[in-house]
Structure formats: C-alpha cells, structure tokens
Amino acid sequence: MPNGVSRGIRIEITARHFKAPKMLRTFVEKEIRKLNRYFDGVLDYHIILTHEHGMKEVEIIAHTKRHNFTAFESDPKMDRAVVLAVEKIKAQLNRYKEKLVEK
C-alpha cells in the first residue's frame, strides 16, 4: 500500500464493569493504530477494559492469519495499563515479524 494509506483494521473495544468514556475509547484506538507501524499483518484487535477492585485491567488480543497474540496488564490508572499492554503486544509482533523474515 502507498505510504500514508492504511487499510481499515477492525478494533473492537469491550468495557467490563463500567462504561468506557469516548475519550478513553479514542485513546485506546490511537495507541492500537500505532502498532501498524511495526507489523501490518494484524487482521483485527480486541481490547477488553476491566475495572475491578480499584484496579484497571487491559487485555489486548491481536489476530493475524496464523497466530493470535495476547497481552494483559493491570494498573491503578487505565491509560498507563493501555500503554503497557500495547508495549507488550508490540514486542510480540516484532519477534513474530523477525521470525517471518528469517524464513
């Protein structure tokens, strides 16, 4: 695809035990879209945001053609949990991309 054009990646956000404000959903989508820079083979993302017992939990599931990647993070602040979970997925996608290049 030409530079500057991104294909539409499906991003599904589920909030458990609370209603996620639009600002939070926008932040999550922005962070997830950054992952496309590192590996563009992801078909869709499912992000589960949970608010339980004073902790905020984030689970990100990335689906590719051959593999599913999962990252889980919890933190007292939801935005920090999102950033940390995105970093974990980014590391997994980078390792997977390196393995694909080696083949």
N, C-alpha and C positions, 0 to 999 in steps of 0.2 A: 504494500500500500504506500502511496506517496507520503512524504513527511508532512506532518500536521493533520493528517486524516486518521481518525481512529475508528475502528469498527465498533459497533454497539455491543458492549459486554453487558450481560444481564447481571444486575446487582440486586439481590433480594435481602432486605433487612427485616429481621423479626425482633420485636421487643417483648421480653417476658417480664411480667410483674410490674410493668409501668408503661406509660405511653411516651414513646420517644418524640421529643420536640423536633420540629422541622430543622432547626439549626444543627442538632446532633446528627440527624439523617444526612444532611448536606455535608457535614464534616466527614462522616464515615465514607460517603461516596467519593469525596475528594481524595481522601487517603488511599482508598482502594484503587482509584483510577491511576494513581502514581505507580502502582505495581506494573502497569502495562509497559513502562519504560524498561523493565528488567526482563520480562518474559511475556510475549504476546500470544502464547498458546492457551491461555486460560479461556474456557468457554463461558463460565459464569461463577459468581461468588455468592455465597450465602453467609450472611453475618447475623449472628444471634447475640443480642444485647440482653443481659440479665441484671436485675437489681435485686439482690437478696442479702439480708442481714447486714446492711450497711456497706457491702462490697459491690462493686460494679464488675461484671464479668463480660468478656468478649470472646466469642468463638468465631473464627473465620474458616470457612470451607471453600477451597478453590478447586474447581473441577476442570481437568484437562481431558484430552481424548483417552489417555492411557492411565491416568493416575488422579487421585484426589489428595489434596494437601489440607491439613488441619492445624490450626494454631489456637491456643487457648491462653488467655491472660486475665488476671484479676487485679484490681487496684481500687483504692478508695475514690479515685477520680476516673470517670468514664473516658474522657478524652485521652488520658495517659494510657489506659488499658487498650484503647483502639490503636494508638501509635505503637505500643509494644507488640501487640498481636500482628500488626502489619509488618513490623520488622522481622518477626519470626517467619511469616509466610514468604517474605522477600528472600530470606536466607534459604528456605527450602526450594523456592523457584530457581534461585541462582544455582544451587547444587544440581538440580534436575536438568537445567539448561546445559551446564558443564558436562554432564553425563551424556546428553544427547549429542553434543558437539564432538565428544571423544569417539563416538561410534562411527 
